[in-house]
Amino acid sequence: MAERPIPRWIGIALLLAISVVFGSNHVAARIAFDHGTNVTTAVAFRSAGTALFVLALLLANRVSLALPAATRGRAVLIGLMLAVQSYCLYSAVAVIPVALALLAFQTFPMVLALVSWAAGGERPSRRVLAAMPVALAGLALALDVYGRTGDVAGRWGEIGAGVLWATGASLAFACVLFFTTRWLPAVDGRLRSFMIMSVVAAVTITGGAAAGDFRLPADSTGWIALALLVALYGTAITSLFVVLPRLGAVNNSVVLNFEPIAVLAIAWMVLDQKVAPLQVLGAFIVVGAIVATGRKH
């Protein structure tokens, strides 16, 4: 029997909480990086931990793990794309303030609209097309691309690598969503996530071992942060499995764009990553533009 839908206001409150947990995972990752671990290790731990957690959920609910060979092959390709996204996003978090990395990454809904259009899909609506330059202008404010002295080149030298990593993550995640929708729409969401996260774990562990690129935390703080990023991400993604199916037809997923706003506060309190008032305004402009693209006409 289908689970009863939950009231919309409860669903929104839960999704806001989930977005905070997702953001906290990235803050924990930054702490782990500052205490000796590296991106490869963090991605390997997070993906393997999440895959095992979701597998336990599947087994507990007696969900069959059998899939046609063609579907498994497509899931592997999507998993490779997600591995790229995970590595790129954590690389961005490692070198620039967490909130700024997430703001650049959160442009993926707009990238997805352009990818779908380029692949012969529906042309983005006027609302989406209008929101894109607004979001980019807000992102420029949030990133403070002119710096305190108007030195664009100098400011880009500080944040350029991180912004490029986050932009790569945005493009990769847009492709993940695009191909998941086209190739795996009928697969159980939990099974789909287990397969994709298993591929990310396998690729990261194999590649990291071959390159000797694993670096464990140097102290207890690093280990705690590494354990927290696994627990926080696993909790957030599993909570989505529980909450979203019970929200009925109401499209509340756009609420998750609250994540970078939450991270502004969390990173300020935990990491002392302060941003100027104008950057906060830019962050709200970006999130507002993204939310506008997800609203019903």
JOSULGI-V588855 format. One record per backbone hydrogen bond with DSSP energy under -1.0 kcal/mol. CO is the residue of the C=O (numbers start at 1). NH is the residue of the N-H. If there is no record, write none. Layout:
BEGIN
CO/NH, CO/NH
END
This chain:
BEGIN
7/11, 8/12, 9/13, 10/14, 11/15, 12/16, 13/17, 14/18, 15/19, 16/20, 17/21, 18/22, 19/23, 20/24, 21/25, 22/26, 23/27, 24/28, 25/29, 26/30, 27/31, 28/32, 29/33, 30/34, 32/37, 33/36, 35/218, 38/42, 39/43, 40/44, 41/45, 42/46, 43/47, 44/48, 45/49, 46/50, 47/51, 48/52, 49/53, 50/54, 51/55, 52/56, 53/57, 54/58, 55/59, 56/60, 57/61, 58/63, 59/62, 68/72, 69/73, 70/74, 71/75, 72/76, 73/77, 74/78, 75/79, 76/80, 77/81, 78/82, 79/83, 80/84, 81/85, 82/86, 83/87, 84/88, 85/89, 86/90, 87/91, 88/92, 89/93, 90/94, 92/95, 92/96, 97/101, 98/102, 99/103, 100/104, 101/105, 102/106, 105/108, 107/111, 108/112, 109/113, 110/114, 111/115, 112/116, 113/117, 114/118, 115/119, 116/121, 117/120, 125/129, 126/130, 127/131, 128/132, 131/135, 132/136, 133/137, 134/138, 135/139, 136/140, 137/141, 138/142, 139/143, 140/145, 144/147, 146/150, 150/152, 151/155, 152/156, 153/157, 155/159, 156/160, 159/163, 160/164, 161/165, 162/166, 163/167, 164/168, 165/169, 166/170, 167/171, 168/172, 169/173, 170/174, 171/175, 172/176, 173/177, 174/178, 175/179, 176/180, 177/181, 178/182, 179/183, 180/184, 188/192, 189/193, 190/194, 191/195, 192/196, 193/197, 194/198, 195/199, 196/200, 197/201, 198/202, 199/203, 200/204, 201/205, 202/206, 203/207, 204/208, 205/209, 206/210, 207/211, 208/213, 219/223, 220/224, 221/225, 222/226, 223/227, 224/228, 225/229, 226/230, 227/231, 228/232, 229/233, 230/234, 231/235, 232/236, 233/237, 234/238, 235/239, 236/240, 237/241, 238/242, 239/243, 240/244, 243/246, 244/247, 246/6, 247/250, 250/252, 252/255, 253/256, 254/257, 255/258, 256/259, 258/262, 259/263, 260/264, 261/265, 262/266, 263/267, 264/268, 265/269, 266/270, 267/271, 267/273, 272/274, 276/280, 277/281, 278/282, 279/283, 280/284, 281/285, 282/286, 283/287, 284/288, 285/289, 286/290, 287/291, 288/292, 289/293
END
